[in-house]
């Protein structure tokens, strides 16, 4: 990641240039805290039985929590959250946050890997488009799915792009 104490120089950005990456985790306690902050108390985000009754495999993270966590990589790189002037994404898969097998509700049970690359830079306009990759990492300790196959990260957001004003 670049030095967050200064704004990146638009004239030095190149398409494909990486801006950084990070992994973030979610726990059931994170979902409850986000529900309180956002006002989104939909039970699919905290009640296992209800989530299954409506056809989900279990409790899932809030979509806006997922999107906000992803774009945080961009605001940190830009050095100012206000520099993000546009952000959009398409949800491709929910982020399941299972109950922890042990420990408290603050035990993380879902991990996202977020990475960003410059998709385009417009020196004249002073803007850069950052393309984000947001993937759910396998949670099984051996890296295998239920059938014993090697589990792969799953893309949870598509066309996740942020436009940043850098001047």
Long-range contacts (C-beta under 8 A, 24 or more apart in sequence): 1-76, 1-77, 2-77, 4-76, 4-77, 4-79, 5-79, 6-79, 7-78, 7-79, 7-80, 7-83, 7-166, 7-167, 8-77, 8-78, 8-79, 8-128, 8-166, 9-166, 10-121, 10-123, 10-126, 10-127, 10-128, 10-166, 10-167, 11-123, 13-118, 13-121, 13-128, 14-118, 14-121, 15-118, 15-119, 15-120, 15-121, 16-117, 16-118, 17-117, 17-118, 18-115, 18-116, 18-117, 19-73, 19-74, 19-77, 19-116, 19-117, 19-118, 19-130, 20-73, 20-76, 20-77, 20-115, 20-116, 21-73, 21-113, 21-114, 21-115, 21-116, 22-73, 22-113, 22-114, 23-111, 23-112, 23-113, 23-114, 23-137, 24-69, 24-111, 24-112, 24-114, 25-108, 25-109, 25-110, 25-111, 25-112, 26-61, 26-65, 26-95, 26-97, 26-108, 26-109, 26-110, 26-111, 26-112, 27-97, 27-100, 27-105, 27-106, 27-107, 27-108, 27-109, 27-110, 28-59, 28-97, 28-99, 28-100, 28-105, 28-106, 28-109, 29-104, 29-105, 29-106, 30-61, 30-65, 30-97, 30-106, 30-108, 31-59, 31-61, 31-62, 31-65, 31-97, 32-105, 34-61, 34-62, 34-65, 35-62, 38-62, 38-64, 38-65, 40-64, 48-99, 56-94, 57-96, 58-96, 58-97, 58-98, 58-99, 59-96, 59-97, 59-98, 59-99, 60-94, 60-95, 60-96, 60-97, 61-94, 61-95, 61-96, 61-97, 61-110, 63-91, 66-91, 66-95, 66-112, 66-134, 66-156, 66-157, 67-157, 67-160, 69-112, 69-114, 70-112, 70-114, 70-132, 70-134, 70-157, 70-160, 71-132, 71-162, 73-114, 73-115, 73-116, 73-132, 74-116, 74-130, 74-132, 74-162, 74-164, 77-116, 77-130, 78-164, 78-166, 83-164, 83-165, 83-166, 84-162, 84-163, 84-164, 85-127, 85-163, 85-164, 85-165, 86-161, 86-162, 86-163, 87-161, 87-162, 87-163, 88-159, 88-160, 88-161, 89-132, 89-134, 89-157, 89-158, 89-159, 89-160, 89-161, 90-157, 90-158, 90-159, 90-160, 91-156, 91-157, 92-155, 92-156, 92-157, 92-158, 93-136, 93-154, 93-155, 93-156, 94-156, 95-136, 95-156, 96-136, 98-139, 109-139, 110-136, 110-139, 111-136, 111-137, 111-139, 112-136, 112-137, 112-156, 113-137, 113-153, 116-162, 119-161, 126-165, 126-166, 126-167, 127-163, 127-164, 127-165, 127-166, 128-163, 128-164, 128-166, 129-161, 129-162, 129-163, 129-164, 130-161, 130-162, 130-163, 130-164, 131-160, 131-161, 132-157, 132-160, 132-161, 132-162, 133-160, 134-160
